[in-house]
Amino acid sequence: MRDLALREPIFRFHWVCIWYVLLDRIDVSPAAGKLFWTNMGRVPSANDGLVMSANLDGSDIGVIIPEGKAHTPKQLVVGHDNEKLYFCDREGMRIYRCGFGGGRR
């Protein structure tokens, strides 16, 4: 991970994490070359949580589960064998599963 900290694109990832202040959980899929994380949103009482991803070099930052689809996503775990993401929604009281791209829920 020290190598990642020295590369310029990681600063973009860092900025995204700061903007969504309530970052909760990060997990990595080395095989897919992806980093995944949950954001509880900017205001815990609002339905504005989301799940995001980026390449391991900090590039290709994107939204997997957009705002409004999961209230406060937390506790994300990568299913390495089936390329699925599993996470809980604290206020929504649900457990979610989706593919690395957000589909196949």
C-alpha positions in Angstrom: 0.0 0.0 0.0 2.9 2.4 0.5 3.5 2.4 -3.2 -0.1 3.6 -3.8 0.4 6.5 -1.4 3.1 7.9 -3.6 1.1 8.0 -6.8 -0.8 11.1 -7.9 -4.2 9.4 -8.6 -4.5 8.4 -5.0 -5.0 12.0 -4.1 -8.2 12.0 -6.2 -9.4 9.1 -4.2 -8.5 10.8 -0.9 -10.4 13.9 -2.0 -13.5 11.9 -2.8 -13.3 10.2 0.6 -13.1 13.6 2.4 -16.0 15.0 0.4 -18.2 12.1 1.6 -17.2 12.5 5.2 -18.9 9.5 6.6 -16.7 6.9 4.9 -17.4 3.6 6.7 -15.7 0.5 5.2 -13.0 -0.2 2.6 -12.3 -3.6 1.0 -10.0 -4.6 -1.9 -10.3 -7.2 -4.7 -6.7 -7.7 -5.8 -7.8 -10.0 -8.6 -10.1 -7.3 -10.0 -7.7 -4.5 -9.3 -10.4 -2.6 -7.5 -11.0 -0.8 -4.2 -14.6 -0.6 -2.9 -16.0 1.5 -0.1 -19.2 2.6 1.5 -20.2 6.2 2.3 -22.9 6.7 4.9 -23.6 10.0 3.1 -23.1 13.6 4.2 -26.1 13.7 6.6 -26.9 10.5 8.5 -30.7 11.3 8.6 -30.8 11.9 4.8 -31.1 9.0 2.3 -27.8 9.9 0.6 -25.5 7.0 1.3 -23.7 5.3 -1.6 -21.2 2.6 -2.5 -18.2 3.6 -4.7 -15.1 2.0 -6.3 -11.8 2.9 -7.9 -8.9 1.1 -9.5 -6.0 0.4 -7.1 -4.0 3.2 -8.6 -6.8 5.7 -7.6 -8.1 6.1 -11.2 -11.6 5.3 -12.5 -13.5 6.5 -9.4 -17.2 5.6 -9.8 -20.5 5.1 -8.0 -21.8 1.5 -7.8 -24.9 2.1 -5.7 -26.1 5.7 -6.1 -27.6 8.0 -3.5 -31.1 7.0 -2.5 -30.7 3.3 -3.1 -29.3 2.5 0.3 -29.8 4.8 3.2 -26.6 4.4 5.3 -24.5 1.6 3.7 -21.9 0.1 6.1 -19.7 -2.9 6.7 -18.8 -3.7 3.1 -17.2 -7.1 2.3 -15.8 -8.3 -1.0 -16.9 -11.9 -2.0 -13.7 -12.8 -3.9 -15.0 -16.2 -5.3 -18.2 -14.8 -6.8 -17.2 -11.1 -7.5 -20.0 -9.8 -5.3 -20.2 -7.0 -2.7 -22.1 -7.5 0.5 -23.0 -4.6 2.8 -25.6 -3.6 5.4 -27.9 -0.6 5.5 -28.0 0.7 9.1 -31.2 2.8 8.9 -32.8 0.7 6.1 -32.2 -2.5 8.2 -31.3 -4.5 5.1 -28.4 -6.6 3.8 -27.5 -6.0 0.2 -25.6 -8.0 -2.4 -24.5 -6.8 -5.8 -21.9 -7.4 -8.5 -18.7 -5.4 -8.7 -20.5 -3.1 -11.2 -23.6 -2.7 -9.1 -25.8 -5.1 -11.1 -27.1 -8.6 -10.3 -28.5 -7.6 -6.9 
